[in-house]
C-alpha cells in the first residue's frame, strides 16, 4: 500500500506521520522506518523506530529516491512500514512523478509486504483520479 499525505505547510503532516509511526511501533508487528531530511524528530519518535536522515544519502531525483527505499527494504526484510517526511523540501514531487513512484512502490510493497506513507505539499485538487485513492489530505489547523 502507498499513501501520500497531502497538505500545505502547517497542516500537520509531520505530526500525522510521527503519530502513526509511533502507534505502529507499539503494535510490534514489524520494523518501522521514518525517513526525514534532518534529525529534528529523533525525540518525538519511539526509540524503536529507525530514523534515517535522507540528506546523508545524496538523493537527487525520484529514481534515486526509489532506489533508496528499495535499499532499505533490501537490508531488512522485516520492514513493515516506511514513513517519509519532508522529502518534498529537497526533491520536487510532481504529480507525474508521484504516479510512477506509486506504481513502483505498489509493486515492491506487495513483493516484500511493506507499506509506504509519504508526505507531500500538494493538495487533492491537483491529483488525477488514479492517485486520489492513494491520498490522504490534511486540513490546515
C-alpha positions in Angstrom: 0.0 0.0 0.0 1.2 3.5 -0.8 -0.4 6.6 0.7 0.6 10.2 0.0 -0.2 12.5 2.9 -1.2 15.9 1.4 -1.3 19.3 2.8 0.3 22.7 2.9 2.9 23.8 5.4 1.4 23.8 8.8 -1.4 21.3 8.1 0.1 18.7 10.5 1.7 16.2 8.0 4.8 15.7 10.3 2.7 15.1 13.4 0.4 12.7 11.5 3.4 10.7 10.2 5.1 10.6 13.6 1.9 9.7 15.4 1.2 6.8 13.0 4.8 5.5 13.2 4.7 5.5 17.0 1.3 3.8 17.0 2.5 1.1 14.6 5.7 0.5 16.6 3.6 -0.2 19.7 1.7 -2.9 17.8 5.0 -4.6 17.3 4.2 -6.4 14.0 7.5 -5.5 12.2 10.2 -2.8 11.8 9.2 0.8 11.2 11.4 3.3 9.4 10.9 7.0 9.5 12.8 9.0 6.8 13.2 12.7 7.2 15.6 15.4 5.8 17.0 16.2 9.3 17.3 14.6 12.8 14.9 17.1 14.5 12.3 14.5 15.4 14.6 12.0 17.0 13.0 12.6 20.4 9.4 12.6 19.1 9.7 9.1 17.6 9.6 5.9 19.7 13.1 4.7 20.3 12.5 1.5 18.3 11.5 3.5 15.1 14.5 3.6 12.8 15.1 7.3 11.9 17.1 7.9 8.7 18.3 11.3 7.5 17.8 11.2 3.7 20.2 14.1 3.3 23.1 11.9 4.1 22.4 9.7 1.0 22.7 12.3 -1.9 19.2 11.7 -3.2 18.9 13.8 -6.4 15.8 12.7 -8.2 12.7 10.4 -7.9 14.6 7.4 -9.3 17.4 7.7 -6.7 14.7 8.1 -4.0 13.0 4.9 -5.2 16.4 3.1 -5.2 17.0 4.4 -1.7 13.7 3.0 -0.5 14.4 -0.4 -2.1 17.8 -0.4 -0.4 16.2 0.0 3.0 13.9 -3.0 2.3 16.8 -5.0 0.9 18.7 -4.5 4.1 15.8 -5.5 6.4 13.1 -7.7 5.0 11.2 -7.2 8.3 10.4 -3.5 7.4 6.7 -3.3 7.6 6.1 0.4 7.1 8.1 3.3 5.8 7.1 6.9 6.7 8.7 9.7 4.7 8.5 13.3 5.8 10.0 16.5 4.3 11.5 14.9 1.2 9.5 17.3 -1.0 11.7 20.1 0.5 14.7 18.7 -1.3 13.2 16.7 -4.1 10.4 18.0 -6.3 7.4 15.6 -6.2 5.4 16.4 -9.2 2.1 14.6 -10.0 3.6 12.7 -13.0 6.5 11.5 -10.8 4.1 10.5 -8.0 2.1 8.4 -10.4 5.3 6.5 -11.4 6.5 6.3 -7.8 3.1 4.9 -6.7 3.2 2.1 -9.3 6.8 1.2 -8.5 6.2 1.2 -4.7 3.0 -0.8 -5.0 5.0 -3.5 -6.9 7.9 -3.6 -4.4 5.5 -3.2 -1.4 3.4 -6.2 -2.4 6.5 -8.3 -3.0 8.0 -7.5 0.4 4.8 -6.7 2.4 5.8 -3.1 3.1 3.6 -0.1 3.3 4.6 3.5 2.4 3.4 6.8 3.8 4.9 9.8 2.0 4.3 13.4 2.9 3.7 15.9 0.1 2.9 19.6 -0.1 0.5 19.0 -2.9 -3.3 19.0 -2.5 -6.1 16.7 -3.5 -7.5 19.2 -6.1 -4.4 18.8 -8.3 -4.4 15.0 -8.1 -5.6 12.8 -11.1 -8.2 10.2 -10.4 -5.6 7.5 -10.5 -3.9 8.9 -7.5 -6.8 10.1 -5.3 -7.4 6.7 -3.7 -3.8 6.8 -2.6 -4.0 10.2 -0.9 -5.0 11.4 2.5 -5.4 15.2 2.6 -4.9 17.0 5.9 -6.7 20.3 6.6 -4.8 23.3 7.8 -5.1 23.7 11.6 
